[in-house]
């Protein structure tokens, strides 16, 4: 059972010190947590000298205890994405991709709503931006890469001129989303450098020697290899159009027409629009909704801590990392990076709620 597994994982954690702390640990050693499987989590802002294992224990025994009805939240997101891809809604721009000599030339971007590219059109190709009109992903015009059913591996998005290095175009990671809604089963992530991943029904296998930047939501995540997963909150705005948000209750002043009975095959999802917001970073242990322990936002300017060896495999059966900033009043979903494998320490992402008018 997940609850029993989480408790045993927390009991098996050990604490050690690493050099090169940042923030509160600047100039000193920081704390590293290691679980029974050899999986490690470095807390670079936590001074090792004052750290105790009890500082990193959760107040609830199971990952699921920190969230509401996750299935309802996922269903809401799926309905919004469906409306986004509907050509008649004009909520997003489908980017034109032309294959010329094995190169993918993209054009037709917009700057006021999401731009959608099919992964199959750019997978394994150098993406040429000569006709892109200077486009770069932003909060108002994020890039959505729609991955088709049957895809078994996600590799690098080779946009020419976009570098994932800190201080260059690494910030683009916050405005790129790979939509794996249509995928189930195992999907290998190998070489992807930038972009959040939405994969509620997929089991992601991060088997890469390349570090990736983004935010993940998946059924499960297994990690292996020398690459690192750097958290970059997805900040793109996704308009929801006229789709009814199940998070917004019907106004009692506007009764439904009794001549139009509710279809019993399509029950409404009940989601608390005032649900808890899980903060990114250190939390107050006294807070009853505090889902996790001190965690650090990714500092793009901070040098990566070299790994002693290739990271051992760490598996989680819990949802791992939430992201998605949307417009249209969708409630926040948060999830834990590292899941049950390192339940005593992790990073919690905020699902930001936004509403943007669409003309």
C-alpha positions in Angstrom: 0.0 0.0 0.0 1.2 3.5 -0.8 0.7 4.7 2.8 2.8 1.9 4.3 5.5 2.4 1.6 5.8 6.1 2.3 6.3 5.5 6.0 9.0 2.9 5.4 10.7 5.1 2.9 10.8 8.0 5.4 12.2 5.8 8.1 15.0 4.6 5.8 16.3 8.1 5.0 19.8 9.1 5.9 21.4 12.5 6.2 24.8 13.5 4.9 26.6 16.7 4.0 27.6 18.2 0.7 29.7 21.3 0.0 28.6 24.4 -1.9 25.4 25.5 -0.2 23.4 28.5 -1.5 21.0 30.9 0.2 20.9 30.1 4.0 23.7 27.6 3.5 25.9 30.0 1.5 29.5 29.4 2.3 28.9 26.1 4.1 27.8 22.5 3.7 24.3 21.7 2.8 22.1 18.6 3.5 21.7 15.6 1.3 19.0 13.0 1.8 19.5 9.4 0.7 16.8 6.7 0.7 17.2 2.9 0.9 17.3 2.5 -2.8 20.3 4.9 -3.1 18.2 7.8 -4.5 19.5 11.2 -3.4 18.0 14.6 -3.0 20.2 17.6 -2.4 18.8 20.5 -0.4 21.3 23.2 -1.2 19.6 25.9 0.9 19.5 23.8 4.1 22.6 24.1 6.3 23.8 20.6 7.2 25.0 21.7 10.7 21.5 22.5 11.8 19.6 19.8 9.9 17.8 16.9 11.5 16.0 14.0 9.9 12.8 15.0 11.8 12.9 18.3 9.9 12.1 16.4 6.7 9.2 14.2 7.8 5.8 14.9 6.4 2.7 15.5 8.6 0.6 13.1 6.5 1.5 9.5 5.8 0.5 9.3 2.1 1.1 11.4 -0.9 -2.6 11.4 -1.9 -3.5 12.9 1.5 -2.2 16.3 0.4 -4.5 16.7 -2.6 -8.2 16.8 -3.2 -9.9 14.8 -6.0 -7.0 14.5 -8.4 -9.1 12.6 -10.9 -11.5 15.5 -11.1 -8.7 18.0 -11.6 -7.2 16.0 -14.4 -10.6 15.7 -16.1 -11.0 19.4 -16.0 -7.6 20.0 -17.6 -8.4 17.4 -20.3 -11.6 19.2 -21.1 -9.8 22.5 -21.4 -7.1 21.0 -23.7 -9.8 19.5 -25.9 -11.4 23.0 -26.3 -8.0 24.5 -27.0 -7.3 22.2 -29.9 -10.7 22.6 -31.5 -10.0 24.6 -34.7 -13.4 26.3 -34.4 -12.6 27.8 -31.0 -9.7 29.9 -32.3 -8.1 29.6 -28.8 -4.8 28.5 -30.2 -2.7 28.8 -33.4 -1.7 25.6 -35.2 1.8 26.2 -36.4 2.7 25.3 -40.0 5.6 22.9 -40.3 7.3 22.3 -43.7 9.8 19.5 -44.1 12.6 20.5 -46.5 15.6 18.2 -46.8 15.0 16.8 -43.3 14.8 20.2 -41.7 11.6 21.5 -40.2 10.7 25.1 -41.1 8.1 26.5 -38.8 5.9 29.6 -39.4 2.6 31.2 -38.6 3.1 31.9 -34.9 1.0 34.3 -33.0 1.9 36.4 -29.9 -1.5 36.6 -28.2 -2.4 32.9 -27.6 -0.8 29.4 -27.4 1.0 28.1 -30.5 0.6 24.3 -31.1 3.1 22.1 -32.9 2.7 18.3 -33.5 5.6 16.4 -32.1 5.6 14.0 -35.0 6.4 16.9 -37.4 9.6 18.0 -35.5 10.8 14.8 -33.7 14.5 14.2 -34.5 14.7 17.2 -36.8 16.5 20.6 -36.5 13.7 23.1 -36.3 14.5 26.2 -38.4 13.2 29.6 -37.2 14.0 31.5 -40.4 10.3 32.0 -41.1 9.1 32.3 -37.5 9.0 36.1 -37.4 11.2 36.3 -34.3 8.9 34.1 -32.2 9.9 33.1 -28.7 7.6 31.4 -26.2 6.0 33.7 -23.6 3.3 33.6 -21.0 0.8 35.0 -23.4 2.0 32.8 -26.3 3.4 29.6 -24.9 4.4 26.7 -27.1 2.5 23.5 -26.8 4.0 20.4 -28.4 1.2 17.8 -28.9 2.5 14.2 -28.7 0.5 11.6 -30.6 -0.7 8.3 -29.2 1.8 5.5 -29.6 4.9 7.6 -29.0 7.3 5.7 -26.9 10.2 8.1 -26.5 10.6 11.9 -26.2 13.9 13.4 -27.3 15.4 16.8 -27.7 13.4 19.6 -29.2 16.0 21.0 -31.6 14.9 24.6 -32.1 17.9 26.2 -33.8 19.2 29.1 -31.7 17.5 28.1 -28.4 20.0 27.1 -25.8 19.0 25.5 -22.5 22.1 26.9 -20.8 21.5 29.3 -17.8 21.6 32.9 -18.9 20.7 32.1 -22.5 17.2 30.8 -23.4 16.8 28.5 -20.4 13.8 30.7 -19.3 11.9 29.4 -22.3 11.4 26.2 -20.3 8.7 28.0 -18.4 6.6 28.6 -21.5 6.9 25.2 -23.3 4.6 22.3 -22.6 4.6 18.8 -24.0 1.1 17.4 -23.9 1.2 13.6 -23.5 -2.6 13.3 -22.8 -3.0 10.7 -25.5 -0.2 8.4 -24.2 -0.5 5.5 -21.8 2.1 3.0 -20.5 5.9 3.6 -20.5 7.4 6.7 -22.2 11.1 7.2 -22.2 12.4 10.8 -21.8 15.9 11.0 -23.3 17.5 14.2 -24.3 14.7 16.6 -23.7 16.3 19.8 -22.4 13.3 22.3 -22.0 9.6 22.0 -21.4 7.1 20.8 -18.9 5.3 17.5 -19.3 1.6 16.8 -18.9 1.2 13.0 -18.9 -1.6 12.0 -16.4 -1.9 8.4 -17.8 1.8 7.7 -18.7 4.7 6.2 -16.8 7.7 8.4 -17.5 11.1 6.8 -17.6 13.8 9.5 -17.3 16.8 7.7 -18.7 19.0 10.5 -19.8 22.5 11.9 -19.4 21.1 15.3 -20.3 19.6 17.6 -17.7 16.1 18.7 -18.3 14.3 21.9 -17.2 10.6 22.0 -16.6 7.7 20.6 -14.5 6.2 17.2 -14.7 2.8 15.6 -14.0 2.6 11.9 -14.6 1.1 8.6 -13.3 4.6 7.6 -12.3 8.2 8.6 -12.8 11.4 6.4 -12.8 14.8 8.1 -13.0 18.1 6.8 -14.1 21.3 8.2 -15.7 23.5 11.2 -15.0 21.0 13.8 -16.1 19.1 16.0 -13.6 15.5 17.2 -13.5 15.5 21.0 -12.7 12.2 22.5 -11.6 10.9 25.4 -13.7 7.3 26.2 -13.0 5.2 26.3 -16.2 3.8 29.9 -16.5 2.1 29.8 -19.9 -1.5 31.0 -20.0 -4.0 28.6 -21.6 -7.4 30.2 -22.5 -10.4 28.0 -21.8 -12.9 29.8 -23.9 -16.6 29.0 -23.3 -16.1 25.6 -21.8 -18.0 25.2 -18.5 -15.5 25.0 -15.6 -16.7 22.3 -13.2 -14.8 24.2 -10.5 -17.3 27.1 -10.8 -20.7 26.2 -9.2 -23.9 27.2 -10.9 -25.2 30.6 -9.7 -28.3 29.8 -7.6 -29.9 33.0 -9.0 -29.9 31.3 -12.4 -31.9 28.1 -12.1 -31.7 25.5 -14.7 -34.5 24.9 -17.1 -36.6 21.9 -15.8 -37.4 21.1 -19.4 -33.7 20.3 -19.9 -32.8 17.5 -17.5 -29.2 16.8 -16.7 -27.8 14.0 -18.7 -27.0 11.3 -16.1 -24.2 10.0 -18.4 -22.3 13.3 -17.9 -22.1 14.0 -14.2 -20.7 17.3 -13.1 -17.3 17.3 -11.4 -17.3 19.0 -8.0 -14.0 20.8 -7.3 -13.5 23.3 -4.5 -12.4 26.5 -6.3 -10.9 27.7 -3.0 -8.7 24.6 -2.6 -5.4 24.8 -0.9 -2.4 26.3 -2.6 0.9 24.5 -2.0 3.9 26.9 -1.9 7.2 26.3 -3.7 10.0 26.5 -1.2 10.4 26.3 2.6 7.1 25.9 4.4 5.9 26.3 8.0 5.9 22.9 9.8 3.0 24.2 11.9 0.8 24.7 8.8 -1.7 21.8 8.7 -1.7 21.8 4.8 2.1 22.1 4.5 2.7 19.2 2.1 6.4 18.8 2.3 9.6 20.0 3.8 12.0 22.8 2.9 12.6 22.8 -0.8 14.5 25.1 -3.1 13.4 26.8 -6.3 15.8 26.2 -9.2 18.3 29.0 -9.4 19.2 29.1 -13.1 22.4 30.9 -12.2 23.6 28.4 -9.6 26.1 25.9 -10.8 25.0 22.3 -10.8 26.4 20.1 -8.1 28.4 17.3 -9.8 27.1 13.8 -9.1 29.5 11.4 -7.6 28.1 8.6 -9.8 25.3 8.1 -12.2 22.0 8.5 -10.4 20.5 5.1 -9.4 17.0 4.2 -10.4 14.3 5.7 -8.2 10.6 4.8 -8.8 7.4 6.5 -7.6 3.9 5.2 -7.9 2.5 8.6 -7.0 1.8 11.6 -9.2 5.1 13.4 -9.6 5.2 17.2 -10.2 2.4 19.3 -11.2 2.4 22.3 -13.4 0.2 24.0 -15.9 -0.9 27.6 -15.4 -4.2 28.0 -17.2 -6.8 30.6 -17.7 -10.4 30.1 -17.1 -10.6 29.6 -13.4 -9.1 26.1 -13.2 -8.2 25.2 -9.6 -4.5 24.5 -8.7 -3.1 21.1 -8.6 0.2 20.5 -6.8 2.3 17.4 -6.6 5.5 16.2 -5.2 8.8 15.9 -7.2 10.3 12.6 -6.3 7.0 11.1 -5.1 6.9 8.3 -2.6 10.6 7.4 -3.3 11.7 10.5 -1.3 8.5 11.4 0.4 10.4 13.0 3.3 11.9 15.8 1.1 10.8 17.2 -2.2 9.7 20.2 -4.2 6.1 21.2 -4.5 4.9 23.1 -7.5 2.1 25.6 -7.6 -0.7 25.2 -10.2 -1.3 28.9 -10.9 -4.9 30.0 -11.6 -5.3 32.7 -14.2 -8.1 34.1 -16.3 -7.3 35.9 -19.5 -9.7 37.5 -21.8 -9.7 36.2 -25.3 -10.8 38.3 -28.2 
